[in-house]
Amino acid sequence: MKEICLAAVVCIGMLGVGQAEEEKVISSSAINIPSSARITNCTEMFAEFFVDPVEADNNVPPGYTVKIYPNGNALLLVMVQECEKAMLMSFLDVGEIHMSHVWIELEGPAEIPPALPGTSGSYATRYWYAQPMQMDNFIAKQAMTFAGIDTQWVPYITNGGPAADIRQGKVIESCLPWIQYAWTENSQLWESPVIVTGRQRFFRNYGLCGEISSEAVVTCKSHFLGDSTVVLDAGLWSQVRDLNLGNPIYGTTHPVTMDYCDASFTVKLFRQP
């Protein structure tokens, strides 16, 4: 295992870490790599599922605490976005992008962010442990991987399009047809949207020896359009199925449109496991 860890350190060092950074590696100091992204004009499914807390905790590494609700359950979030435009690092326009985020909610400090202009207020910040970010834009995937962010290219993502009474979505993760997850929403749309500021903080540890970690803060101007129930079915070997949180799973969701989301990422290399 030590040899594998050393090989991982050498490979990551080849990404452009200079001599001063190499000295930091030797002294086991973390190297921080910042990056940013903005997505605009998005439709979104924001689906929440109560799940077994023991199984949820099995998917979260030491150092994080899974949030337990009064009903005794943990919470899984599946958030699927279709965005007209994504801008990385303020200069790389990668065009249209579809993304899926699979997160388990964590405990975190109470925080209410400032309201963005044009919103009625802010929801409290929520905290999550993230699975690899899935996206169908190969250029964006390569750019984020180069920045050290754990991402996965997938061939197809849809949340089913604009909000409707019944909406069906799907993420196809591989050329193998059963490696996918799909869902059906049944919605009651409101007469007028609720326009709010939302902030999410999410974390992930990865690398051969857990030597890489990432943190992100995402702030969005969102239009919540209604209430929905959702049922999600995950195929064998899919990202959702591999969490072992049950299948199918039943939850609640909100159809959402977003004017924009701003994300700030920090990747830490050679952190202390």
DARA-V118914 format. One line per field, one symbol per residue. ss: DSSP state (H for helix, E for strand, - for the rest). A space follows every 10 residues. Layout:
ss=???
This chain:
ss=-HHHHHHHHH HHH-----HH HHHHHH---- EEEEEEEEEE EEEEEEEEEE E-HHHHHH-- -----E---- ---EEEEEEE EEEEEEEE-- -EEEEEEEEE EEEEEE---- -E-------- -E-E-EEEEE --EEE--HHH HHHHHH---- EEE--EEE-- -----EEEEE EE-------E EEEEEEEEEE EEEEEEEEEE EEEEEE---- -EEEEEEEEE EEEEEEEEEE EEEE------ HHH-----EE EEEEEEEEEE EEEEEEEEE- ---
